[in-house]
Amino acid sequence: MPGAPNRPPEGAGAPTPPPLPDPPEAKVLRRLVPSHVALLQDLWKGAVPAEVLTPFDKALVAFRSGDFAGAASALDQLSIRFAEPRWPTLTEPYRRLRVAIPAPVPPHWDPDHGLAAPEKEARQRRRAADDQLALAEASVRWAAGHGVSAELFERELTAARAALGEAGVPPPEFYTALDALWTGLEAQLPPPPRSAKGPVAPAAAD
């Protein structure tokens, strides 16, 4: 009745529940597969340096053994390697996989500084989704030019684009489509090129 304590405002719906956390294996796969394609680019001139291959190999072995925390840690090391100036510069969008170690800067230099926490999180999630879509599109193009039919992944790409739309945070359907794409593409990729003296590629899981 009117004036009752704790009565919700008229017309107010239920609060939007927070998004469920992504499975750790999905989070690793979203970084592992585009990193794999980055190591297959022509810029490495037929042999990826062992210093770059080592963290990738560790990530791949850890992922296949179910050690997703270990795989994520190895991918962090690989992302730092990608940013080192002694290696070839990755092309777009793969340079988004790099993580440089910048010098400390004042907090107000952050373009998201001062935003409310929900809005800041929403922007970060949208940027991550945009990066994922760009990496997926580029990886499928690379695969199509190297003997893998792009038709195998067109359904997932189309579904991901439609789910993401023009604005807002990505809905669960976006990552459902992309995770299926990354899983399928991972099974199609050859090992990265390595020198004869380099480490032995990890064996594929049965």
C-alpha positions in Angstrom: 0.0 0.0 0.0 1.2 3.6 -0.5 3.7 4.7 2.1 4.7 1.1 3.0 8.3 0.9 4.1 10.9 -0.5 1.6 8.4 -0.4 -1.2 10.3 -0.4 -4.6 9.7 2.7 -6.8 6.9 2.4 -9.3 8.0 0.9 -12.6 11.4 -0.2 -11.2 12.4 -3.6 -12.5 14.7 -6.1 -10.9 18.4 -5.0 -10.8 20.6 -6.3 -13.6 22.6 -9.2 -12.2 26.4 -9.0 -12.6 27.8 -11.0 -15.5 28.9 -14.5 -14.6 32.7 -15.0 -14.6 34.1 -16.6 -17.7 35.5 -20.1 -17.4 39.3 -20.0 -17.0 39.8 -22.3 -20.0 37.8 -19.9 -22.2 39.8 -16.9 -21.0 43.1 -18.7 -21.8 41.9 -19.9 -25.3 40.9 -16.3 -26.3 44.6 -15.3 -25.8 46.3 -18.6 -26.8 44.9 -19.0 -30.3 45.4 -15.4 -31.6 48.9 -15.6 -30.1 49.5 -18.8 -32.0 48.4 -17.1 -35.2 50.6 -14.2 -34.5 53.6 -16.6 -34.3 52.6 -17.9 -37.8 52.9 -14.5 -39.5 55.5 -14.0 -42.2 57.3 -11.4 -40.2 59.2 -14.1 -38.3 60.8 -15.2 -41.6 60.4 -18.9 -41.1 61.7 -19.2 -37.5 60.4 -17.7 -34.3 63.1 -17.0 -31.8 63.3 -19.5 -28.9 62.9 -16.7 -26.4 59.5 -16.1 -27.8 58.5 -19.7 -28.4 59.4 -20.8 -24.9 56.5 -19.0 -23.1 54.1 -20.0 -25.9 55.1 -23.6 -25.5 54.7 -23.4 -21.7 51.2 -21.9 -22.2 50.2 -24.6 -24.7 51.4 -27.5 -22.5 49.7 -26.0 -19.4 46.5 -25.4 -21.3 46.4 -29.0 -22.6 47.1 -30.3 -19.1 44.3 -28.2 -17.5 46.6 -25.8 -15.7 44.8 -22.7 -16.8 46.5 -20.4 -14.2 49.9 -21.6 -15.5 48.8 -21.1 -19.1 47.7 -17.5 -18.3 51.0 -16.8 -16.5 53.0 -18.0 -19.6 50.8 -15.9 -21.9 51.6 -12.9 -19.7 55.3 -13.6 -20.4 54.6 -14.0 -24.1 52.7 -10.7 -24.2 55.7 -8.9 -22.7 58.0 -10.6 -25.2 55.8 -9.3 -28.0 56.4 -5.8 -26.8 60.2 -6.0 -26.7 61.8 -3.9 -29.4 64.3 -6.6 -30.4 61.6 -8.6 -32.1 59.6 -7.8 -35.2 56.7 -5.5 -34.6 53.4 -7.4 -34.8 50.9 -6.1 -37.3 47.4 -5.0 -36.4 45.3 -6.4 -34.8 47.9 -8.8 -33.3 49.9 -5.9 -31.7 46.9 -5.7 -29.3 48.4 -8.9 -27.7 51.4 -7.0 -26.5 51.8 -5.8 -23.0 54.5 -3.3 -22.5 55.8 -2.3 -19.0 55.3 1.5 -19.1 56.7 4.0 -16.7 54.4 5.1 -13.9 52.0 7.9 -14.9 49.6 10.1 -12.9 46.2 8.5 -12.5 44.5 11.4 -14.2 46.3 10.5 -17.4 44.0 7.5 -17.7 41.1 8.5 -20.1 38.8 6.5 -17.9 39.9 8.2 -14.7 37.0 9.6 -12.7 34.4 7.4 -14.3 32.1 5.5 -12.0 33.2 1.9 -11.5 30.3 0.3 -13.5 30.9 2.6 -16.4 34.6 2.0 -16.3 34.1 -1.8 -16.3 31.6 -1.5 -19.1 34.1 0.3 -21.3 36.9 -2.2 -20.5 34.6 -5.1 -21.4 33.6 -3.4 -24.7 37.2 -2.7 -25.6 38.1 -6.3 -24.9 35.2 -7.5 -27.0 36.3 -5.2 -29.9 39.8 -6.6 -29.7 38.5 -10.2 -29.7 36.4 -9.6 -32.8 39.2 -7.9 -34.6 41.6 -10.8 -33.7 39.1 -13.4 -34.8 38.4 -11.8 -38.1 42.2 -11.4 -38.8 42.9 -15.0 -37.7 40.2 -16.4 -40.0 41.5 -14.4 -42.9 45.0 -15.8 -42.2 43.7 -19.3 -42.0 41.8 -18.9 -45.3 45.0 -17.9 -47.0 46.9 -20.9 -45.6 44.7 -23.9 -46.5 41.9 -23.6 -43.9 38.4 -22.9 -45.3 37.0 -19.7 -43.9 33.5 -21.2 -44.3 34.2 -23.3 -41.2 34.1 -20.1 -39.1 31.7 -17.8 -41.0 28.7 -18.8 -38.9 30.6 -18.0 -35.6 31.9 -14.7 -37.0 28.5 -13.6 -38.2 26.9 -14.5 -34.9 29.5 -12.7 -32.9 29.2 -9.5 -35.0 25.4 -9.6 -34.6 25.6 -10.1 -30.9 28.0 -7.3 -30.3 26.2 -4.7 -32.2 27.1 -1.0 -32.2 27.2 -0.1 -28.5 27.1 -1.5 -25.0 28.8 -4.4 -23.3 29.0 -7.8 -25.1 26.2 -10.2 -24.2 27.0 -13.9 -23.4 26.1 -14.9 -27.0 29.1 -12.9 -28.3 31.6 -15.0 -26.4 29.7 -18.2 -27.0 30.2 -17.7 -30.7 33.8 -16.6 -30.4 34.8 -19.4 -28.1 33.5 -21.9 -30.6 35.5 -20.2 -33.3 38.7 -20.3 -31.2 38.2 -23.9 -30.3 37.7 -24.9 -34.0 40.6 -22.8 -35.2 43.0 -24.1 -32.6 42.6 -27.6 -33.9 43.5 -26.4 -37.5 46.7 -24.5 -36.8 50.2 -25.9 -37.6 53.0 -25.5 -35.0 54.9 -22.1 -35.2 58.0 -22.3 -37.3 61.2 -22.8 -35.3 64.8 -23.2 -36.0 66.4 -26.7 -36.1 68.2 -25.8 -32.8 65.0 -24.6 -31.2 62.9 -26.4 -28.6 60.8 -29.3 -29.7 57.1 -28.4 -30.2 54.8 -29.9 -27.6 52.9 -33.0 -28.8 49.2 -32.5 -29.5 46.8 -34.0 -27.0 45.1 -37.2 -27.9 
